[in-house]
């Protein structure tokens, strides 16, 4: 599909808090506008399935970012337990290996079929953006982070996952090497008008959209804005106008 004909990426807002009240207060006014909400370990460890239910009640898809990484049998069990919570997306680490990723996909399919519910899409996290080339060398990985991300994305594709989480700087290389089938879910987004904070390798929403991101995950530029709804509207407009 020509770039100009691609639909704009969907926008998921990261609710990085351990408080269900704070998460719900943030999410409620945004629910009309955004495409979904991401909750991660901070929220899920503190609030568990009941907290997740309260966010789900806003009626938007949930991205449950647990970044699972364990032996295949254990990840399979965790995915099985997660399916009944109804997330649209669930993450595992690609570095957990092909067998582990296959087990995650198989568990999602089997449990969803058993429950008669839609299955979560399994996303593989490639190289954490907090790791640089030196960190990889310490793990005896000689590749640059971007090359390693493409390699892990290739393994993830071969394991049958639905998509990968990658930095915006890696979108082009992954699309070029692996084609359009993998869904690319991209954090590390900073509008030109927002503070970069701890994100170092970021792109603006419009740049990431043009590069071919399918989903943008954005936290603080929205959640810490004086007016989160206005910030989200501005980002949506920027994505759609690109
Ligand atoms: O606030 P900010 O926009 O930086 O939030 C980005 C979200 O994406 C956070 O929930 C963060 O944990 C997550 N994330 C990231 N980089 C990755 C993977 C996930 O920033 N490589």
Boltz pocket constraint, residues with backbone or C-beta under 6 A from the ligand:
constraints:
  - pocket:
      binder: B
      contacts: [[A, 14], [A, 16], [A, 40], [A, 127], [A, 128], [A, 129], [A, 130], [A, 165], [A, 166], [A, 167], [A, 187], [A, 188], [A, 189], [A, 199], [A, 217], [A, 218], [A, 219], [A, 220], [A, 221]]
      max_distance: 6.0
